[in-house]
Amino acid sequence: MQRIIVTPPALAPAALAELKQWLGITTAADDAPLAALLAAALDACAGFTGMMPLQAVCEEMLPAVRGWQVLATRPVQAITALYGLAPAGPRFALAADAWEVDLDADGGGRVRLTAPASAPAPRIAVRFTAGLAPDWHALPDGLRHGVMRLAAHQHRERETSGAAPLPPAAVAALWRPWRRLRLA
């Protein structure tokens, strides 16, 4: 899967304020590094659980074939557009009647080209919105608290040389109920 995040989730100022309160920081001098730690913790949460915590606009590149293709990112909220990707030249939007979408109740999304002749490109880009919660406040407490704890842990451990496993056990315990496992 090749996924890019077109529009990253907006991290509410409340998230930074919550982290600063957790760490007992009252100045604004560390705001940028703390915001970066929150973003990294959200990425770690997505990697651990298999789900994007906050909604973002994403694209996945797939081969331009006729059968159903499943998006790797979860949970998909909406599939909004498909683009043809020619080896040379600009991308082009596929007509709405040239593709179909299917959203599963468990957050999966899939697409199918109905008219591959209208897509003379070997690959397509699927644009969609994915994420569990629309904003920081709507994130389930266990996930939000785990993100906060991981960012705080990384801040406290920033000057140690030991490579600790991520996420720490306390964070993994908070995220484990949300983890999606796949049998290979």
Secondary structure as UniProt FT lines:
FT   STRAND          2..7
FT   HELIX           13..23
FT   TURN            29..30
FT   HELIX           31..49
FT   STRAND          56..63
FT   STRAND          69..70
FT   STRAND          76..85
FT   STRAND          92..93
FT   HELIX           96..98
FT   STRAND          99..103
FT   TURN            105..106
FT   STRAND          109..113
FT   HELIX           116..118
FT   STRAND          123..130
FT   HELIX           136..138
FT   HELIX           141..156
FT   TURN            157..159
FT   HELIX           169..175
FT   HELIX           176..178
//
